[in-house]
Amino acid sequence: MDFISPEQVKVAKWPEINGKRVSWETCQTFSVPGLLRDDIHGKVPHNCFELLIESVSKGGNLLLNVGPTARGVFDIRAQDR
């Protein structure tokens, strides 16, 4: 395995396999705690920036899972972020 994808986790350090750093990305949902249709909050900007900075500083990518509405557009909370 040369790539890992911890989901819903902010890693503490650059992931390694057999002592070697590996490519990785974390998949995070926009809503808290998961992708919930009726969540009225979503992650606040501070959380989004923190996840991005923590991921990139440890060699990873951040995949922020934002689902569209039933009409196929992002709701105002996702657009604001």
PEFENCOR-V539521 format. One record per backbone hydrogen bond with DSSP energy under -1.0 kcal/mol. NH is the residue of the N-H (numbers start at 0). CO is the residue of the C=O. Records with the same first field share a line. If there is no record, write none. Layout:
NH: CO  CO
//
This chain:
3: 22
7: 26
16: 19
19: 16
21: 14
22: 1
24: 3
25: 60
27: 62
29: 64
35: 33
38: 35
42: 29
47: 43
48: 44
49: 45
50: 46
51: 47
52: 48
53: 49
54: 50
55: 51
56: 52
58: 55
59: 54
60: 23
62: 25
64: 27
68: 72
71: 68
78: 74
79: 75
80: 76
//
